[in-house]
């Protein structure tokens, strides 16, 4: 599909490979840093992954300090704490090691530390951002794809407690290492949740109204890789390094697709739902995805039928709409296989919660929904999607 707009694809310098973290010292030497800070969370640190990162740094003659205080959904209190540390101790290279929240914390602290006049509210309000402390990202999950994104999601825990995305080219890392060795011991549940987040990015980007041949090449690759590799990685990911590798590539590719084309309603419904349901981001978007796909099917049945094929469904002999519906069946099969929740009732949401969720959605998300989703969404539509998901 030819796009009517000029598209921009930014892919940071990325080392791919099993054991690629071993090249970190050489990579860092190219930046000639004077002081390095590894940014991570307590779980990654206790899993021993920081040792894997420190070893090649030490071998290359570098010393790196560790900030292991990142939290879920990048709270502003932690971002500001990290900013102060970067500024007061004069770090000039950050190495973000973790999942999406850690990478987003690194991004936000990096731009705030580079400009003393900048506030967190400025980021959310879209104020131009001039610089960032240089940063390398090493994801330890295969899901968010934050390493290939200009976006970061931060939580205003000091104000309304909501999560907000902001976008700037200064969020792109200076380098990325995609090393499946760092994801191979991820527990089965986290593997499924993060993998389904990547799949949701890919399906929503592939079917959204801004999709193009450029975004499609990333999205279709990601859907195919998740279809091949998420089940074996869930079952015994420590042994199936090839599947871990595929999922890591899928996560980055899915985010590249989302960066070019955007995402769909599952992600925007999730923003409203996130605090209420209190489950992981991957779990909520994946829970919502089949209901959103059912709603969006009429917008482009051919593309949903292609999703079904990429996910391994047999569609020969079916009408186009029936083939498209098989894409929903395929996503539900994955959720069933992973034991993930498939209804809002399972995650503590009741019918009485829905008016507030819809109000939140229409107040804060109506612009991106209109811009990206392939079908217009009224408040009544959103209500019906939530009701169908109960
Ligand atoms: Fe996501």
Boltz pocket constraint, residues with backbone or C-beta under 6 A from the ligand:
constraints:
  - pocket:
      binder: B
      contacts: [[A, 144], [A, 197], [A, 200], [A, 201], [A, 267], [A, 281], [A, 285]]
      max_distance: 6.0
